[in-house]
Amino acid sequence: FHPESGLFLGSHAESSVAGYHADAVILSARGITAAGIYNHNEQIAGINLKMIEHSDRAILVADHSKIGVTAMNRVCCLEKIDAVFTLETDENRDQLNEIRAAGIKVFSDPF
């Protein structure tokens, strides 16, 4: 159990997730770029990837400060993500356009 995040993590948690199937997973990340989604913690990145692999759709919810940001651990390539919900700003518009160009649905309200 990871008390900071309130999550069960590690190989046992990943094995448990492998026994399930979800219509959709909704997750957050430390960062998202055209190269993929990222998290600061290797164990969180691992459980995120397992959930993505065992779901029909992956939806990322990220505040505007996460767009164009990377972190230590890459969770997966962007193609595994079906949609991103965020806030579009002047500062992240170019990065969001790159994400859209990769075929990802981006739901955002212009700021």
Secondary structure, DSSP 4 states (H G I P E B T S, - for coil): -BTTTTB--SHHHHHHHTT--EEEEEE--SEEETTEEEES-HHHHHHHHHHHHTEEEEEEE--GGGBT---SEEEE-GGG--EEEEEE-TTTHHHHHHHHHTT-EEEEEE-
